[in-house]
Amino acid sequence: MRIHPALFCGFLLLAACGGSGPPLPEDPAAGKDLDAFFLRFRQRVQEGKADSLPAYLSRESLDWIDDMRRASRTEAPAYLAERPFYEILSILALRVERRLNPGFDDRPVAILDKLVIQSWPVKKSLLKSEIGEAKVRGEVGEIGLREAPNVPVFQFIREGGAWKFHLVKSLPLILQGAESLARQRKPTHLEQAIFILEQFGGRTVLAEDLKR
């Protein structure tokens, strides 16, 4: 599923409404380092090396992985339904996997394997999208699509002097195309996530997957 740049227009408006101070200047040298980092990350995804992915992720993204693990085990339907589309999709994918595979190891590596490497829209976006050059301002970096380089699809942050992929900030953008498609068919985020998981993930969501 290719992500069309028109789907991200709202995020441009958000970017334009940032802090009142002038933006930091771009750092071309740091941009080249970020390009190299993202290339290495994409290579690990292409090779299916889920065990190497946690070292590439931001602290906030790793905390989010822990939240997905907890929610997939214990979150009640009313709270699940209040989450954004990309989180419901992730939680249901983990629940269905655990039902089908009771021995599923839901530590970070296995979750990343499921949500990144085995997720068709995420993996395809990472590996098949024609991307533009990285842009870096201070400790924050972004990479957009080649045909819309000013739309920041992939988000990064520098932590301890090293670049990290901000998965939790990138996923809503990566999955925006899937969410837009599902929105044409289903009215709620929960129904939209079920639709995508069943139609494109080949997984049937049962009533027991919604109850915790």
C-alpha positions as CSV (number, residue, x, y, z in Angstrom):
1,M,0.0,0.0,0.0
2,R,1.7,3.2,-1.1
3,I,1.2,6.2,1.0
4,H,0.0,9.2,-1.0
5,P,1.4,12.5,0.2
6,A,-2.0,14.1,0.1
7,L,-2.9,12.0,3.1
8,F,-0.4,13.9,5.2
9,C,-1.6,17.5,4.6
10,G,-2.9,17.8,8.1
11,F,0.5,17.1,9.6
12,L,1.9,20.0,7.6
13,L,-0.5,22.3,9.4
14,L,0.6,20.9,12.8
15,A,4.2,21.4,11.9
16,A,3.5,25.0,11.0
17,C,1.9,25.7,14.3
18,G,4.9,24.9,16.4
19,G,6.7,27.1,18.9
20,S,6.9,30.8,18.6
21,G,10.7,31.0,18.2
22,P,12.5,30.7,14.9
23,P,13.2,27.2,13.8
24,L,16.7,25.9,14.2
25,P,18.8,25.9,11.0
26,E,19.2,22.6,9.1
27,D,22.4,20.6,9.6
28,P,23.4,19.0,6.2
29,A,26.2,17.0,7.7
30,A,24.0,15.5,10.4
31,G,21.4,14.8,7.7
32,K,23.9,12.6,5.9
33,D,24.5,10.7,9.2
34,L,20.8,10.3,9.6
35,D,20.4,9.0,6.0
36,A,23.1,6.4,6.8
37,F,21.4,5.4,10.0
38,F,18.0,4.9,8.4
39,L,19.6,2.9,5.6
40,R,21.1,0.5,8.3
41,F,17.7,0.3,10.0
42,R,15.9,-0.5,6.8
43,Q,18.5,-3.2,6.0
44,R,17.8,-4.9,9.4
45,V,14.1,-4.8,8.6
46,Q,14.7,-6.3,5.1
47,E,16.9,-9.0,6.6
48,G,14.2,-9.8,9.2
49,K,16.6,-9.2,12.1
50,A,14.0,-8.3,14.7
51,D,16.5,-8.9,17.5
52,S,18.6,-6.0,16.3
53,L,15.7,-3.5,16.1
54,P,15.4,-2.4,19.8
55,A,18.9,-0.8,19.6
56,Y,17.6,1.5,16.8
57,L,14.6,2.8,18.6
58,S,14.0,5.8,20.8
59,R,13.3,5.4,24.5
60,E,9.8,6.7,23.9
61,S,9.2,4.0,21.3
62,L,10.5,1.2,23.6
63,D,8.2,2.5,26.3
64,W,5.4,2.3,23.7
65,I,6.2,-1.3,22.9
66,D,5.9,-2.1,26.6
67,D,2.5,-0.3,26.6
68,M,1.3,-2.4,23.6
69,R,2.4,-5.5,25.5
70,R,0.4,-4.6,28.6
71,A,-2.6,-3.4,26.7
72,S,-2.7,-6.6,24.5
73,R,-2.8,-8.6,27.7
74,T,-5.1,-6.6,30.0
75,E,-6.9,-3.6,28.5
76,A,-10.7,-3.6,28.7
77,P,-12.8,-3.0,25.5
78,A,-13.9,0.5,26.6
79,Y,-10.4,1.7,27.0
80,L,-9.2,-0.1,23.8
81,A,-11.9,1.6,21.8
82,E,-10.6,5.1,22.9
83,R,-7.1,4.6,21.5
84,P,-6.0,5.8,18.0
85,F,-6.3,3.6,15.0
86,Y,-2.6,2.6,14.9
87,E,-2.6,1.5,18.5
88,I,-5.8,-0.6,18.3
89,L,-4.4,-2.3,15.1
90,S,-1.2,-3.1,17.0
91,I,-3.0,-4.4,20.1
92,L,-5.4,-6.6,18.2
93,A,-2.6,-8.0,16.0
94,L,-0.8,-9.1,19.2
95,R,-4.0,-10.5,20.7
96,V,-4.9,-12.6,17.7
97,E,-1.3,-13.8,17.5
98,R,-1.4,-14.9,21.1
99,R,-4.7,-16.7,20.5
100,L,-3.4,-18.6,17.5
101,N,0.0,-19.2,19.0
102,P,-0.3,-19.6,22.8
103,G,3.5,-19.9,23.0
104,F,3.9,-16.4,21.5
105,D,6.8,-14.6,23.3
106,D,5.6,-11.0,23.6
107,R,8.9,-9.5,24.7
108,P,10.1,-6.4,22.6
109,V,11.8,-8.4,19.9
110,A,8.8,-10.6,19.2
111,I,6.5,-7.6,19.2
112,L,8.7,-5.7,16.8
113,D,8.8,-8.8,14.6
114,K,5.0,-8.8,14.5
115,L,4.4,-5.1,14.2
116,V,7.2,-4.1,11.9
117,I,8.7,-7.0,10.0
118,Q,5.5,-9.1,9.6
119,S,3.2,-6.0,9.1
120,W,2.8,-5.6,5.4
121,P,1.9,-1.9,5.3
122,V,4.7,-1.0,7.7
123,K,7.4,-3.1,6.1
124,K,6.4,-2.0,2.6
125,S,6.5,1.7,3.6
126,L,9.9,1.3,5.2
127,L,11.4,-0.7,2.3
128,K,9.5,0.4,-0.9
129,S,8.8,4.1,-0.4
130,E,11.0,6.4,-2.4
131,I,12.3,8.7,0.3
132,G,13.8,12.2,0.2
133,E,16.9,13.4,2.0
134,A,17.0,13.6,5.7
135,K,16.5,17.0,7.4
136,V,18.0,17.7,10.8
137,R,17.4,20.6,13.2
138,G,19.1,20.2,16.5
139,E,18.5,16.8,18.0
140,V,15.4,16.1,15.8
141,G,15.4,14.6,12.3
142,E,12.9,13.7,9.7
143,I,12.7,12.1,6.3
144,G,9.8,12.5,3.9
145,L,8.8,10.9,0.6
146,R,10.8,11.9,-2.5
147,E,7.7,13.3,-4.2
148,A,6.8,15.3,-1.0
149,P,10.1,15.8,0.9
150,N,8.7,18.5,3.2
151,V,6.1,16.1,4.6
152,P,7.9,14.3,7.6
153,V,6.8,10.7,7.4
154,F,9.7,9.1,9.3
155,Q,10.7,10.7,12.6
156,F,14.0,10.5,14.5
157,I,15.6,11.8,17.6
158,R,19.2,11.9,18.7
159,E,19.7,10.3,22.1
160,G,23.1,10.1,23.8
161,G,24.7,11.3,20.6
162,A,23.2,8.5,18.5
163,W,20.3,8.6,16.1
164,K,17.2,6.6,17.0
165,F,14.1,5.9,15.0
166,H,11.0,7.3,16.6
167,L,8.7,4.5,15.8
168,V,5.7,5.7,17.9
169,K,5.7,9.0,16.1
170,S,6.2,7.5,12.7
171,L,3.6,4.8,12.8
172,P,0.5,7.1,12.6
173,L,2.0,8.5,9.4
174,I,3.1,5.2,8.0
175,L,-0.4,3.8,8.5
176,Q,-2.3,6.8,7.4
177,G,-3.0,5.3,4.0
178,A,-4.5,2.1,5.6
179,E,-6.5,4.2,8.1
180,S,-7.9,6.4,5.3
181,L,-8.9,3.3,3.3
182,A,-10.6,1.8,6.3
183,R,-12.4,5.0,7.2
184,Q,-14.3,4.7,3.9
185,R,-15.7,1.4,5.0
186,K,-16.1,1.6,8.8
187,P,-17.1,4.4,11.2
188,T,-15.0,3.8,14.3
189,H,-11.3,3.3,14.9
190,L,-12.0,-0.1,16.4
191,E,-14.0,-1.3,13.4
192,Q,-11.4,0.2,11.1
193,A,-8.5,-1.7,12.7
194,I,-10.5,-4.9,12.5
195,F,-11.2,-4.3,8.8
196,I,-7.5,-3.8,8.0
197,L,-6.4,-6.7,10.1
198,E,-8.9,-9.0,8.4
199,Q,-8.7,-7.7,4.9
200,F,-5.0,-7.2,4.5
201,G,-3.5,-9.1,7.5
202,G,-5.3,-12.3,6.8
203,R,-6.4,-12.5,10.5
204,T,-9.9,-13.0,11.8
205,V,-10.7,-11.0,14.9
206,L,-13.0,-12.9,17.3
207,A,-15.2,-11.5,20.1
208,E,-12.7,-13.0,22.6
209,D,-9.9,-10.8,21.2
210,L,-11.8,-7.7,22.3
211,K,-12.4,-8.8,25.9
212,R,-9.9,-8.6,28.6
